[in-house]
């Protein structure tokens, strides 16, 4: 259950990064799907009751947030709240993967914008002070 929640919240974080400039581009969506397929899913061992790799919840939640027009700050804060509440379960691998995918997604469309850099900086600061 935890892994599915983590990846769902990661989807919200990535949506926040993609939407912070007011528009989610096709390139950002494609970059997200590629990263999930090539990097997150192969490293994830957990599945749901239907056999779906937990990492694919990142993509599903991103799409839901986009379809529903979720507020960027609300999506970002949701992820921060989740990792704060579950910090003992967020290992170093998960922290590194989170930063990596966030930076790659931000860089996928016309390089990283100032607003995206600001969100990434806030994320890095939160991950640094998060108890292990």
Rosetta blueprint (number, residue, H / E / L):
1 X L
2 X H
3 X H
4 X H
5 X H
6 X H
7 X H
8 X H
9 X H
10 X H
11 X H
12 X H
13 X H
14 X H
15 X H
16 X H
17 X H
18 X H
19 X H
20 X L
21 X L
22 X L
23 X L
24 X L
25 X L
26 X H
27 X H
28 X H
29 X H
30 X H
31 X H
32 X H
33 X H
34 X H
35 X H
36 X H
37 X H
38 X H
39 X H
40 X H
41 X H
42 X H
43 X H
44 X L
45 X L
46 X L
47 X E
48 X L
49 X L
50 X L
51 X L
52 X L
53 X E
54 X L
55 X L
56 X H
57 X H
58 X H
59 X H
60 X H
61 X H
62 X H
63 X H
64 X H
65 X H
66 X H
67 X H
68 X H
69 X L
70 X L
71 X L
72 X H
73 X H
74 X H
75 X H
76 X H
77 X H
78 X H
79 X H
80 X H
81 X H
82 X H
83 X H
84 X H
85 X H
86 X L
87 X H
88 X H
89 X H
90 X L
91 X L
92 X H
93 X H
94 X H
95 X H
96 X H
97 X H
98 X H
99 X H
100 X H
101 X H
102 X H
103 X H
104 X H
105 X H
106 X H
107 X H
108 X L
109 X L
110 X L
111 X L
112 X L
113 X L
114 X H
115 X H
116 X H
117 X H
118 X H
119 X H
120 X H
121 X H
122 X H
123 X H
124 X H
125 X H
126 X H
127 X H
128 X H
129 X H
130 X L
131 X L
132 X L
